């Protein structure tokens, strides 16, 4: 469905304009997509676009701003079926090409994207959408033995320490890593301590890492939606960053090996930054060498771990945790709450933020 590749809302989203509304679905979709950049915007456009194409094909009489829950449930049946009986006439391309069925995880991603769009519409004055037709499922609920599912998706304290030991050994040469510097340790500490996303760490710069006072370091950076925010650096992470940065005063916070580029603002040469792909490779290598999760160790697992432990901290408030990790809606943060309760009693994140004295978030 390559119709979703345009930079603005595609023509197929332009349906009959709803009564008492100055915008149609295409206008609201364009506004929603404008909140994001890069891969995130592309993924939203593709997944929401696929649903809208499907609606246009099979239910052209239904306005895209008047979708009902049963419409979306039928779409999920379509995605999960090898052959969808609702095809009018002969089977269409998806069945013949083997595109169907989609995997459960892929369907969950599509559901989340479509739900986000309709939630956005519901919250906007003047939009005729009153209810989100998509029930967003926030992952598997823990079941079975106490904390079994959580342990699979959250690092335990001894696992965090094991990876940190390997990263430290890599910096001193005691452990063989691809790059024998402090970089792997700094990347791991930021991901599991501060919960940054790959694209956020990729854009972070040294000049935006500052001391708020003699004890508190803060980092100003751009979220995935390109909005600036400032958050506290956990006490345990600050010395790791200082050791890695050394005497550098400007440039990317996490640098590549030897590559240089020109600063877009000053025009001066500086060390180039790492890509999201490299960040994921660094984390994967730590998982393989340490034996903790192996190749399944990835940055989002570290971010997930950071959020879970923050919610367990007795001094953390839900809205503070939501702001700190860049969730646009507190309900997103609360989706982690049940899993946080199932962590082993007394478990803490040795690189996490101390919510009793930290956590103030300065936006803008």
N, C-alpha and C positions, 0 to 999 in steps of 0.2 A: 504494500500500500504506500507507494512512493508519493502519494498526494500530500503527505504530511511533511514534506521536506522544505516547504517554503518558509521564509523568515517571518511572515505575518500570518494571521488567521486565514486558512485556505478558503476557497470559494465554496466548497461543499458545506462549510459550516454556516453559510448565509442562508437561513431559512426564513419563513414568514415571520415578520417581527411580532413579538407578543403584544397583546393589547396593553395599553398604558405603559409602554416601555419605549425609550428612545434608542435602545441598543438591541441587537440581536445576538445570537450565540457567538457569532464570529467576533463581534466587538468585545464581549466579555472574555472570550478565549484570548484575544490579543492582549487585553489588559492583564490577564493572569500570567501569560507567558513573559510579559515585560518585567515581571518581578524576578526573573531568573536569567542566568547567562550560561553560555557554553553547553557542556554535556547535560546538565540538569534541565535546561530549557529544551534541548533536543529530545530528551527522554520523555518529558511531559508532552511535548507536541506529538510525538509518535504514538504514545499509548492512548492519549485522549482522542487523537485523530482517528485511530483505528476504530474506536467505539463509535465515533460520529459517522464514519464511513459506513459502518455496519447498520447503524440506525437509518441512515439515508437510503441504504440499499433495500432493507427489508420492511421498514416502517416509515416511509416518507411522509405519511400524514401526521406523525408525531413531532411536535416542535422540540428542538434540542434543549430548550429551557423548561420543558414540561415533561421530562422523562420520569416515569414511575418506577418504583422498586422492582415490579414484576418485569419491566423492560430489561433492567440490568441483570436480573436473575436469569433471564432467557439468554442474554449475551454470555454469561458465565457457562451455561450449558453448552452453548455453541463452542466456546473456547476449549472446553474439556472433552468434547466429543470427537471421535474419529470421523464421523459423518453426522452432520446436523440435519435432522428430519425437517427442519423448518425451511430448508432451501426450496424456493419455488421452482418447479420444473426440474430440469436436469441438474446434477451436482455442479457446483461452481469450483473455481480454481483451487481454493484451499484444500478441499477434500482430495482432488486429483493430484495435487503436488505434494501431499504428505505434510503440509504445514500444520494441520490439526492432527492430534490434540496438542495443546500447549501444556507444559509442565506446571504443576501446582504452584511452584515458586514464581514462575513467570506470570501466572494469572494473578497471584497476590500483588505483584508489582503493578500490574495494569489496574487492578482494583484500587490500590492506594493512590495512583495518579489521578484516576477519574474522580475518586472521592475528594481529593484535594481541590480539584477544580470546582466541584459543586459546593463544597464548603466555602470556598472563596466567594462564589456567587451569593450564597445565603447571607454572608456577612456584609455585602455591599449594598448601601442604600440605593434604591431605584431599580434593583434587579428583581425580576418577577419570581425567581426561584425562592421558595419558602422553606423547602425541606430537601435535605440531601438524599437522593434516591439510592445512594450506595452506602451500605453499612461497612465501614472500614474495620477489617479484622486485624488486630494488632499482634499477630503471631500466635504461636502455640501457647496454650496455657500449661504451666507445669503440672505434671501428673506423676503418679507412681511414687517411688521413694522420695523422701524429703529432699527437695532441691535437685533432683536428678537432672531435670531439663535445664535448670539454671546453670548447673556446673558445666554442662555441655557448651553453653554459650557465654559463660562468664569466667574469667580467670580467677582462680583462688589465690590468696596471698602468697602461698609457697610457689605457685607458678609464676607470679609476677617477680618474685625474688630470684627465681631460677633464671628467668630471661634477663633480668638486670645483671646478674653475675656474668652471664655470657657476653653481654654487651660491654661490660667493664673489661672483661678479659680480652675482647677484641680491640679495645682502645689501647691496651698495654702490650698487645702482641702475644699474650698468653693463650689466647684462643684465635684460631684462624678464621677470620672473616674476610669478605671480599675487599672491604676498605678498612684498614687497621687504624681508625681514628675514633674520636669521641662522637662521630656523627650518628652511628647506630644507637648509641645510648641516649643521645639527645632526642632523636626521633621517637624512640620507644617511650621515653619519659613524657614527652609532649602528648602523645596519643593516649597513653593510659592515665596520665595525671590530669591533663586539661581537656581531653576528649575532642580535640580539633578534628575536623574532616580533612581529607587529603588535599582538596582544592584550597582550603583555608591555610593550611601549613605551607603549601606550595607558594602562596602569595605573601606570606608573612616576611617582614623585613627587620633587620637588626636595629635600625634607627627608631623603630616603634616599640622597642623593648626598653622600658624605663623604670627607674625606682620612684615609687610614689612617696616613700619615706625610707629611712635607713633599713627597715625590715621588710618592706613590701615591694615586690617587683610586679609590674603590670605590662601586658602586651596588648597593643592596639593593632587590629587586623580587620580584614574584610571577610564577612560571612559568605556563604555560598550564594546568597542573593545580592552580593556586592555592597551590602550595607556595613558601615564601619561600626566596630564595637571594641570596648576595652574590658579585659577581665584580669583578675588576679592570677598570678603564677603561683602554684602551690609551693610551700616552703621547701619541700624536698626536690622540686624540679629546678628551682632557681640556680643552685650551685652547679648543676649539670649543664645548664645553658651557658653560664659564665665560663666554665671550663672549655666548652666547645667553641664559643665565639672568640675567646682570646682577646686580641687587641683590635678586632674589626669594629668599625664604627658605623658602616653603612653596608648596604647590599642585602641579598636574600638571607633570611635567618638560617635556612638549611641550604648549603651550597653543593654544587656538583664537583666532580674531580677535574680540575684544571680548565674547564670550559669558561670562556669569558664572554661578556656581552656589554652593550652600552646601556647605561642608565637612561631610560626614556625621558627623564626630567632634566638631568644635568648633562647628558651626553658623554659622561666619563666612563671609561672601561671599569668593569667590576666583575667579580666572579659570578658565574651564572648560577641560577637556582636549580634545584632538582625538580623533576616532573612527578606527577601523581603515580605514574608507573614505577618510577625508581623508589618512591616511598613505600609502595606495596612490596616491591622486591626486597627492600631492607627488612621489613617486618617479617616477610616469609622466611628469609634466611635465618633470622633470630629464632623462629619457630622450629626450623629444621635442625639447626645446630644445638639448640637447647633441649630438643625433644618434647617441647611443650606445644601441642597441637600440630606440630610439623608444618606442612604446606598449607594447612587450613588456618594458620594464624594470619590475620589480616587487620588493617587499620580500623575497620568498623567494629570488629570484635573488641579492640582495645577501647574505642570510644564507648561502646555498649557497657563494657566493664566499668569505666569511669563513672558513667551515669548511675549504674546500679548501686555502686558503693556510696555515691553522693546522697542518694535517696535514703540509704541506711544511716547516715550520720544524724545523730540526735539534734543537732543545731541547724540542720538544713531545712529551709522552707521550700515548698513546691515551686512557688513562683520564682524564687532565687535560682533553683536548679534549672528551671526552664529557660531563664534569661542567660544563665552562664553557658549553657550548651547550645544556645541559638535556636530553640524550638519556638516557632511562631505561635503555637497554641499550648497552653499548660496541659491540656488533655493528652497531648503527645507524650509529655513527660510522665504523666500518671499511668500511661500504658505500661511503664516499666515497674510500677510500684509493687504489684503482686509478686513479681520475680525477686525484687529486692528483699521482701519479707522471708523468702525461702533460702537465703544465703545462710551458711553455717553461723551459729551464734558467735558473736565477737569478731567476725571476719572484717578486716579493714583493708583499704588500699594504701600501701606504704608510700605511694607516689601521689596520692590524691590530695585534694584541697581540704584545709582545716576550716570547716564552716563555722566554728566558734569565733574565729577572728578574721576570716576572709569571706569572699563571695560577693563583694559589692561589684555590681556591673555598671559601667558607664557607657551608655549608648551614644553614638554619634561622634 
